[in-house]
Amino acid sequence: MSVLDEWLAIASAEVGLEEGTGSAHRDLVLDLARDVAHGVARPAAPLTTFLLGVAAGRAGGSAEDVERIAATLTATAAAWTAEHGVPEGRS
């Protein structure tokens, strides 16, 4: 088990989520954070992933909800980058 997987298991248990919840969409969330950090601004990455969690929870919290909302946010970040350009010092 990697350190990341171990941390996600512990953090999930600490906040009352069932086993595997934290790692179920790990790559999807990391990809979203990367796209936002590189295309919008670094501080926007954790805030956007927080928004993903809140929105997915309010929508019902299913895997499909998470994937749909992440796709929306990824597309929004791409549109932002296309309109505003890549932040200075990033490429």
PEQUIVEN-V909846 format. One record per backbone hydrogen bond with DSSP energy under -1.0 kcal/mol. NH is the residue of the N-H (numbers start at 1). CO is the residue of the C=O. If there is no record, write none. Layout:
NH,CO
NH,CO
This chain:
6,2
7,3
8,4
9,5
10,6
11,7
12,8
13,9
14,10
15,11
16,13
17,12
21,18
24,20
26,23
29,25
30,26
31,27
32,28
33,29
34,30
35,31
36,32
37,33
38,34
39,35
40,36
41,36
44,41
45,42
48,44
49,45
50,46
51,47
52,48
53,49
54,50
55,51
56,52
57,53
58,54
59,55
61,56
66,62
67,63
68,64
69,65
70,66
71,67
72,68
73,69
74,70
75,71
76,72
77,73
78,74
79,75
80,76
81,77
82,78
83,79
84,80
85,81
90,87
